[in-house]
Amino acid sequence: MDNPNTQLFYRLINRGRSNSRTTTNCLKIDGEYIFCHEDQRKRFAQYYEDLSVPKEEIYDNSYLNLCKIRQNYVQEALEESGITGKHGRRKFERRGAVRKRALLRIINAFKYYRIHSSKRVKMQWNLSRNCVDHNYEIIQLVIKDAEYMFENKTHEPTEDEKEVPPTQFDMDKVRTTIKQFVRDWSADGHSEREACYLPIVMEICEKFPNDPSKISVLVPGAGLGRLAYEIAKQGYSCQGNEWSLFMLMASNFILNKCNAVKSFTLYPWIHQWTNNTYTEDQTASCKFPDVNPAELPPNSNFSMAAGDFLEIYTDPDTFDCVATVFFIDTAHCIISYIETIYNILKPGGYWINLGPLLYHYSDIPNEVSIELSYEELKKVIKQVGFVIQREEKDVRSTYTQNPKSMLRYEYSSVFFTAQKPVS
């Protein structure tokens, strides 16, 4: 694409958003009308390659200046959406107030769990009541003192905040968090972890076989922390990072308050009303944790950091390895994730990834979402500067699936290792 004008560029990056700049699903590129979103996406990927710093001497300084101007248009569009601020990171104006509202809203969602669930199970209350009540007892333990998790101070809700009921989206997140306990910290989740976590741990051990205590590993999108825990268990210095407050509260409970194997019980499938072979499948229990999270090697270095990945990891050349599992497709703009990973890796460091390309914001109105195919994504990875050393496609993997359900979703994930060149 040869130097598209500003209006066309805005249409590319705003496609799918409710924005006055976006007036048609058709784009005119180089005199050709493009209706297919897939073709538009390819043109966008190609344009991003053009924006990258040229590696040939045929480009003059005026072209480089034009590239910088075009890149600024992306930033302006994201800022208009309210999603990102300076340098492409999430805005945090009125940070304290925003975080307080978010924290209290999510605590309200956990507290509302039993009431919300009772509406659905009313017709079969005798069957499900005990399971829901028991889940709620665990939830109360999870959210106990949750308001002190950040800044070591309480966040007392106002009367308005106490009365605001959670959304359906919030309640779905609560149920997902319950199932996350199964995936990360129960024997029932062993097969999922074998498929998703074991290849990552083995690859790290292969790339860094000596003196693991001096190797720093970051796990963005750490969820309830099991992958980061397993890496730290091998002796590596590992930090997990998580943005979701639902996951942060649950991981805080697991990592800091559970000190005995199989000391708690959940009923994770009680809300699954379809595709049950036997009645007891819906009320099946799950004990957790399957290991004692407090049992780590002496002098191990394991931590969890709360916050937006793009916001808090800005220092260059910090980590020897970044391990991502079911993470990179959670971005509004996956390119920003790739650039950040490249920036924070030390020269010679490795990025190890496993997962699909679901693109969580792709179907949400008024949300920026750049959806590249894996073919396009590889081009961007290489253009940013990575050298792909290993690649496996069609890696069968699942995410919080009920092993006894008559319907199970399976991903054909990709597993790759990319290195940041030494020089």
Backbone torsions as a table, in degrees:
resi	resn	phi	psi	omega
1	MET	NA	122.1	-175.0
2	ASP	-94.6	103.5	171.8
3	ASN	43.1	65.6	178.6
4	PRO	-63.4	151.2	-179.1
5	ASN	-73.1	171.1	-174.3
6	THR	-62.1	-39.9	-178.5
7	GLN	-63.1	-42.7	178.5
8	LEU	-64.9	-40.7	-178.3
9	PHE	-64.3	-40.2	176.5
10	TYR	-62.1	-37.1	178.9
11	ARG	-64.6	-37.1	179.3
12	LEU	-63.0	-48.6	-173.5
13	ILE	-83.5	-13.6	179.4
14	ASN	-103.4	4.2	-176.5
15	ARG	-58.0	129.7	178.7
16	GLY	91.7	-2.1	178.3
17	ARG	-105.2	151.9	175.2
18	SER	-81.8	94.8	-173.5
19	ASN	-144.3	140.2	-177.0
20	SER	-62.6	-21.9	179.8
21	ARG	-74.2	-24.5	-177.5
22	THR	-94.9	107.0	-174.9
23	THR	-114.4	-8.2	-177.1
24	THR	-154.0	153.9	175.0
25	ASN	-85.7	-2.7	180.0
26	CYS	-102.2	137.6	176.8
27	LEU	-118.7	137.6	176.2
28	LYS	-100.4	111.6	-174.8
29	ILE	-123.6	121.2	-179.8
30	ASP	53.3	39.2	177.8
31	GLY	81.2	-0.1	-177.6
32	GLU	-112.2	134.8	178.3
33	TYR	-84.8	122.6	-177.6
34	ILE	-110.4	114.4	179.1
35	PHE	-99.4	-31.0	-174.6
36	CYS	-73.7	125.1	179.9
37	HIS	-62.7	-33.5	179.7
38	GLU	-64.9	-42.7	177.8
39	ASP	-66.3	-37.7	176.8
40	GLN	-61.8	-41.4	-179.1
41	ARG	-64.0	-39.3	178.6
42	LYS	-64.8	-40.0	178.5
43	ARG	-64.2	-37.8	178.0
44	PHE	-64.7	-42.8	178.7
45	ALA	-61.3	-41.4	178.2
46	GLN	-64.4	-38.8	179.7
47	TYR	-65.8	-36.9	178.1
48	TYR	-63.2	-38.0	176.2
49	GLU	-60.5	-38.5	178.1
50	ASP	-65.0	-31.8	-179.6
51	LEU	-72.9	-25.6	-176.4
52	SER	-61.8	157.0	-179.1
53	VAL	-60.5	121.5	-176.5
54	PRO	-64.2	147.5	-179.4
55	LYS	-109.2	5.5	176.0
56	GLU	-117.2	156.7	-174.7
57	GLU	-85.6	3.8	-176.8
58	ILE	-76.2	-13.9	-180.0
59	TYR	-87.2	136.1	179.6
60	ASP	-97.4	176.5	-175.7
61	ASN	-65.5	-32.2	180.0
62	SER	-64.5	-34.9	178.2
63	TYR	-68.6	-40.9	178.1
64	LEU	-61.1	-40.9	178.4
65	ASN	-64.1	-38.3	177.5
66	LEU	-63.5	-39.5	177.6
67	CYS	-58.1	-44.2	-178.5
68	LYS	-64.4	-38.4	179.0
69	ILE	-64.3	-44.6	-179.5
70	ARG	-62.3	-40.2	179.3
71	GLN	-63.3	-33.7	179.0
72	ASN	-65.3	-29.4	178.0
73	TYR	-62.3	-38.8	176.9
74	VAL	-59.0	-46.6	-178.5
75	GLN	-62.2	-41.8	-179.4
76	GLU	-62.4	-41.5	-179.8
77	ALA	-64.2	-41.4	179.6
78	LEU	-66.8	-37.8	179.0
79	GLU	-66.9	-37.6	176.8
80	GLU	-61.3	-32.7	-179.1
81	SER	-73.5	-15.0	-177.5
82	GLY	81.3	6.6	-176.3
83	ILE	-87.3	-41.0	-177.0
84	THR	-126.3	161.8	177.3
85	GLY	-119.4	-148.6	-176.3
86	LYS	-58.8	139.8	-179.7
87	HIS	63.4	23.5	175.7
88	GLY	76.0	12.8	-179.2
89	ARG	-99.8	159.8	-176.1
90	ARG	-65.6	135.7	179.8
91	LYS	-65.7	141.7	177.2
92	PHE	-132.7	33.7	171.3
93	GLU	-63.1	145.7	-176.1
94	ARG	52.3	45.0	-172.2
95	ARG	-56.9	-46.9	-176.5
96	GLY	-61.9	-44.5	-178.2
97	ALA	-66.4	-42.0	-179.2
98	VAL	-63.8	-46.3	-178.7
99	ARG	-65.9	-36.0	179.1
100	LYS	-63.2	-46.8	-179.7
101	ARG	-62.0	-42.2	-179.8
102	ALA	-64.3	-43.9	-179.4
103	LEU	-62.3	-47.3	-178.3
104	LEU	-67.7	-35.9	178.4
105	ARG	-63.0	-40.3	-178.0
106	ILE	-74.9	-37.3	174.0
107	ILE	-61.0	-40.4	176.8
108	ASN	-60.7	-38.1	179.7
109	ALA	-63.0	-44.5	177.0
110	PHE	-61.7	-42.9	-178.6
111	LYS	-66.0	-29.7	-176.5
112	TYR	-82.6	-2.9	-172.4
113	TYR	-55.4	-49.1	-175.0
114	ARG	-67.2	-41.6	179.4
115	ILE	-64.1	-46.1	-179.2
116	HIS	-63.5	-41.9	-178.5
117	SER	-68.1	-34.8	-177.7
118	SER	-64.0	-28.3	178.4
119	LYS	-65.6	-35.1	-177.5
120	ARG	-82.9	-33.3	-174.4
121	VAL	-95.5	9.6	-175.0
122	LYS	-55.0	-40.6	-176.6
123	MET	-71.1	-23.6	179.4
124	GLN	-127.8	44.3	-170.8
125	TRP	-64.0	-39.2	-178.8
126	ASN	-61.4	-33.7	-179.9
127	LEU	-73.1	-37.3	-167.1
128	SER	-108.3	-14.1	-171.4
129	ARG	-57.6	-47.4	-177.6
130	ASN	-63.7	-37.0	-179.6
131	CYS	-66.0	-45.8	178.9
132	VAL	-63.4	-44.8	179.5
133	ASP	-60.3	-41.9	-179.3
134	HIS	-67.5	-41.6	175.7
135	ASN	-58.1	-39.4	-179.1
136	TYR	-66.7	-33.0	175.8
137	GLU	-62.8	-40.4	176.6
138	ILE	-66.4	-40.6	179.1
139	ILE	-60.0	-40.9	178.2
140	GLN	-61.0	-36.0	176.1
141	LEU	-68.6	-36.5	-179.2
142	VAL	-64.9	-43.4	-174.5
143	ILE	-90.8	-2.5	177.8
144	LYS	-61.0	125.4	-179.3
145	ASP	63.3	18.1	-179.5
146	ALA	-63.8	-28.9	-179.0
147	GLU	-67.5	-12.9	178.2
148	TYR	-95.4	2.7	-174.4
149	MET	-62.0	-34.1	-174.9
150	PHE	-118.3	137.4	175.8
151	GLU	63.5	10.6	175.6
152	ASN	52.5	38.2	176.5
153	LYS	-145.6	157.3	-179.8
154	THR	-80.6	157.7	177.3
155	HIS	-125.0	82.3	-176.6
156	GLU	-68.1	128.8	-179.3
157	PRO	-75.3	148.8	172.1
158	THR	-77.5	172.9	179.3
159	GLU	-61.7	-38.9	179.2
160	ASP	-64.3	-40.7	-178.3
161	GLU	-69.5	-30.4	177.9
162	LYS	-68.4	-30.8	-172.7
163	GLU	-90.5	-12.7	-176.4
164	VAL	-75.2	116.6	179.1
165	PRO	-76.3	152.4	178.5
166	PRO	-71.3	159.3	178.4
167	THR	-83.3	169.1	175.5
168	GLN	-61.5	-35.8	177.3
169	PHE	-60.3	-43.2	179.1
170	ASP	-62.0	-41.9	-178.4
171	MET	-69.0	-34.3	174.2
172	ASP	-62.2	-37.8	178.6
173	LYS	-66.0	-37.2	177.0
174	VAL	-61.6	-45.9	179.9
175	ARG	-66.1	-37.2	176.1
176	THR	-63.8	-38.7	178.9
177	THR	-63.7	-39.7	176.7
178	ILE	-59.7	-43.4	178.9
179	LYS	-69.9	-24.5	178.5
180	GLN	-66.7	-30.3	174.4
181	PHE	-58.8	-38.9	179.9
182	VAL	-65.8	-48.5	-176.8
183	ARG	-60.6	-45.6	-170.8
184	ASP	-92.8	-31.2	-167.4
185	TRP	-134.3	28.9	175.9
186	SER	-134.7	161.4	176.2
187	ALA	-66.0	-28.4	178.9
188	ASP	-65.4	-23.3	179.8
189	GLY	-93.1	8.1	-175.7
190	HIS	-58.1	-44.4	-176.5
191	SER	-66.2	-37.2	176.8
192	GLU	-64.7	-41.6	179.9
193	ARG	-68.5	-35.9	177.6
194	GLU	-61.1	-38.4	-177.8
195	ALA	-77.1	-34.4	-172.0
196	CYS	-103.6	-39.7	-173.7
197	TYR	-93.2	-40.0	-175.5
198	LEU	-58.3	-44.5	178.1
199	PRO	-59.7	-34.2	179.1
200	ILE	-67.1	-48.9	-178.7
201	VAL	-62.3	-42.6	-179.7
202	MET	-64.6	-38.7	179.8
203	GLU	-67.1	-39.3	177.4
204	ILE	-63.1	-44.6	179.4
205	CYS	-63.1	-33.4	179.3
206	GLU	-72.9	-39.1	-178.4
207	LYS	-77.5	-29.9	-177.8
208	PHE	-128.9	74.0	-174.4
209	PRO	-78.3	-19.6	-171.9
210	ASN	-112.9	140.9	173.7
211	ASP	46.9	62.3	-175.1
212	PRO	-61.3	-24.8	-177.7
213	SER	-63.6	-19.9	179.5
214	LYS	-94.6	2.4	-179.3
215	ILE	-102.0	122.8	-179.4
216	SER	-98.9	128.5	-177.4
217	VAL	-124.3	134.7	175.7
218	LEU	-112.4	136.2	176.8
219	VAL	-120.7	91.7	176.2
220	PRO	-71.5	150.2	-177.8
221	GLY	63.0	47.5	-170.9
222	ALA	-74.9	-12.2	179.4
223	GLY	61.9	-124.4	179.6
224	LEU	-89.7	6.3	166.8
225	GLY	90.8	7.5	-174.4
226	ARG	-68.8	-43.4	179.3
227	LEU	-61.5	-45.7	178.5
228	ALA	-61.2	-39.1	177.7
229	TYR	-61.6	-45.4	-178.5
230	GLU	-65.0	-35.9	177.6
231	ILE	-68.2	-43.9	177.5
232	ALA	-63.9	-32.7	179.5
233	LYS	-63.9	-25.5	176.7
234	GLN	-80.7	-1.2	176.8
235	GLY	102.5	-2.1	-179.2
236	TYR	-81.0	153.5	173.7
237	SER	-81.7	110.8	-169.5
238	CYS	-128.4	136.5	175.1
239	GLN	-124.2	128.8	172.7
240	GLY	-94.4	147.1	178.7
241	ASN	-127.6	136.1	-179.8
242	GLU	-145.9	139.9	179.8
243	TRP	-98.8	-35.6	-174.4
244	SER	-69.5	125.5	177.5
245	LEU	-67.9	-29.7	175.3
246	PHE	-58.7	-49.3	-179.1
247	MET	-68.4	-37.0	-178.3
248	LEU	-65.4	-41.0	177.9
249	MET	-65.0	-42.6	-179.4
250	ALA	-68.1	-40.9	179.5
251	SER	-68.4	-34.8	176.0
252	ASN	-61.5	-41.2	178.5
253	PHE	-64.4	-47.4	-178.5
254	ILE	-63.4	-51.4	-170.1
255	LEU	-77.9	-26.7	-174.2
256	ASN	-112.5	-13.3	-175.1
257	LYS	-125.2	-6.1	178.3
258	CYS	-105.1	120.0	-177.7
259	ASN	-132.8	21.6	176.8
260	ALA	-145.5	144.7	-177.8
261	VAL	-72.3	135.6	176.8
262	LYS	52.3	43.5	-177.5
263	SER	-90.2	-9.4	-179.3
264	PHE	-132.6	156.9	-179.6
265	THR	-130.0	137.3	174.9
266	LEU	-127.1	161.1	173.4
267	TYR	-119.2	81.8	-168.4
268	PRO	-72.2	-20.0	-174.1
269	TRP	-105.8	13.3	-176.6
270	ILE	-64.1	-22.4	-178.7
271	HIS	-94.8	5.2	178.0
272	GLN	-94.3	104.1	-172.4
273	TRP	-95.4	-8.6	-177.6
274	THR	-123.1	162.9	175.9
275	ASN	59.4	36.9	173.1
276	ASN	-100.4	122.2	178.9
277	THR	-69.7	-45.6	179.6
278	TYR	-122.8	151.4	-178.9
279	THR	-58.8	-38.8	-177.2
280	GLU	-70.8	-13.4	177.6
281	ASP	-63.4	-35.2	-178.8
282	GLN	-71.2	-30.3	-177.7
283	THR	-102.5	17.6	178.8
284	ALA	-64.3	139.5	-179.0
285	SER	-96.8	163.8	178.7
286	CYS	-142.0	125.3	178.7
287	LYS	-96.1	142.8	178.9
288	PHE	-147.9	160.1	-8.0
289	PRO	-80.6	156.8	-179.7
290	ASP	-81.4	-14.3	172.5
291	VAL	-134.6	163.0	177.5
292	ASN	-85.3	111.2	-177.3
293	PRO	-62.0	-19.6	-179.3
294	ALA	-79.8	-11.8	-177.2
295	GLU	-89.7	88.7	174.7
296	LEU	-119.2	156.8	179.8
297	PRO	-58.1	151.1	176.2
298	PRO	-56.2	142.6	178.7
299	ASN	64.5	19.0	177.1
300	SER	-70.2	152.8	-178.1
301	ASN	-121.3	97.9	-176.7
302	PHE	-133.7	129.6	-179.1
303	SER	-147.2	162.1	175.0
304	MET	-124.1	133.3	179.7
305	ALA	-116.6	131.9	179.8
306	ALA	-96.1	135.6	175.5
307	GLY	143.9	169.4	179.2
308	ASP	-70.0	128.5	-178.1
309	PHE	-53.8	-44.1	-178.3
310	LEU	-72.1	-24.5	-176.6
311	GLU	-81.4	-41.4	-169.3
312	ILE	-99.7	-16.2	-179.6
313	TYR	-108.3	89.1	-176.2
314	THR	-121.5	-16.1	-178.3
315	ASP	-74.1	126.2	-178.3
316	PRO	-73.1	156.7	171.7
317	ASP	55.2	51.0	-174.4
318	THR	-105.0	-41.0	-171.8
319	PHE	-113.7	147.8	174.6
320	ASP	-80.0	-25.8	-176.7
321	CYS	-152.2	140.1	170.8
322	VAL	-120.0	123.4	-178.0
323	ALA	-113.3	121.0	-178.1
324	THR	-122.5	128.5	177.9
325	VAL	-129.0	120.7	-178.0
326	PHE	50.4	46.3	-173.8
327	PHE	-123.6	-46.4	-166.7
328	ILE	-64.5	-22.0	179.8
329	ASP	-85.5	7.4	175.2
330	THR	-88.1	-0.1	-176.4
331	ALA	-83.3	150.3	167.0
332	HIS	-67.2	-42.7	178.0
333	CYS	-129.7	104.7	-175.1
334	ILE	-61.6	-25.4	179.3
335	ILE	-63.2	-37.5	178.6
336	SER	-62.0	-39.8	176.9
337	TYR	-61.8	-45.4	-177.8
338	ILE	-62.7	-43.9	179.8
339	GLU	-63.7	-40.4	179.9
340	THR	-66.2	-43.3	178.0
341	ILE	-59.4	-43.4	179.4
342	TYR	-62.7	-41.1	-177.2
343	ASN	-65.9	-42.0	-173.6
344	ILE	-83.4	-12.8	177.1
345	LEU	-76.5	142.9	172.7
346	LYS	-71.4	153.3	173.6
347	PRO	-55.1	130.7	-176.0
348	GLY	88.5	-3.7	-179.2
349	GLY	-75.9	168.0	-174.1
350	TYR	-121.2	140.9	168.6
351	TRP	-109.2	120.7	-179.6
352	ILE	-115.9	124.5	-172.8
353	ASN	-131.7	143.2	171.3
354	LEU	-144.7	130.4	177.2
355	GLY	156.5	176.0	178.9
356	PRO	-93.1	-167.5	175.3
357	LEU	-127.8	70.8	-177.0
358	LEU	-76.0	-32.7	-178.1
359	TYR	56.2	89.3	-170.4
360	HIS	-63.9	-25.8	-176.8
361	TYR	-100.3	7.8	-171.0
362	SER	-64.2	-33.8	-175.8
363	ASP	-111.4	15.5	-178.9
364	ILE	-97.5	122.4	-178.8
365	PRO	-60.1	145.4	175.4
366	ASN	64.1	21.1	176.3
367	GLU	-115.8	134.9	174.4
368	VAL	-70.1	133.2	178.1
369	SER	-151.3	119.9	175.3
370	ILE	-102.9	114.9	-176.0
371	GLU	-113.2	105.7	178.6
372	LEU	-102.3	146.6	170.3
373	SER	-70.6	166.2	179.0
374	TYR	-64.4	-34.6	177.0
375	GLU	-60.4	-45.2	178.3
376	GLU	-68.2	-38.1	-178.9
377	LEU	-62.0	-40.8	178.7
378	LYS	-61.1	-37.9	178.2
379	LYS	-62.3	-42.9	178.8
380	VAL	-65.3	-43.0	179.2
381	ILE	-56.6	-44.5	-179.9
382	LYS	-70.5	-38.3	-178.9
383	GLN	-66.3	-35.2	177.1
384	VAL	-64.0	-30.1	176.6
385	GLY	135.6	-6.8	-178.5
386	PHE	-71.5	153.1	170.6
387	VAL	-115.5	114.5	-179.0
388	ILE	-76.5	119.3	-177.0
389	GLN	-98.7	-29.0	-177.3
390	ARG	-143.5	142.6	-179.0
391	GLU	-151.6	127.5	175.4
392	GLU	-130.7	128.3	176.6
393	LYS	-105.0	167.6	176.8
394	ASP	59.2	42.2	174.4
395	VAL	-83.8	110.3	-176.1
396	ARG	-70.4	124.1	-176.8
397	SER	-151.7	153.6	179.5
398	THR	-128.4	169.3	-178.3
399	TYR	-140.8	113.2	178.9
400	THR	47.9	46.9	179.4
401	GLN	-92.9	143.1	175.6
402	ASN	-76.6	114.2	-175.7
403	PRO	-65.3	-17.5	-178.9
404	LYS	-100.9	-0.4	-177.8
405	SER	-71.3	150.8	175.9
406	MET	-78.0	-11.7	177.4
407	LEU	-128.6	121.3	179.0
408	ARG	-134.5	136.7	178.1
409	TYR	-95.0	136.5	-179.8
410	GLU	-129.4	133.3	178.7
411	TYR	-94.9	145.5	169.6
412	SER	-100.2	82.9	-170.6
413	SER	-80.3	166.4	174.6
414	VAL	-113.1	141.3	-179.9
415	PHE	-125.2	120.9	179.1
416	PHE	-144.2	158.3	174.7
417	THR	-123.2	124.9	180.0
418	ALA	-124.1	140.8	-177.5
419	GLN	-113.0	139.8	170.5
420	LYS	-83.9	121.0	-175.5
421	PRO	-56.0	149.3	-179.7
422	VAL	-63.3	-36.9	-179.7
423	SER	-133.9	NA	NA
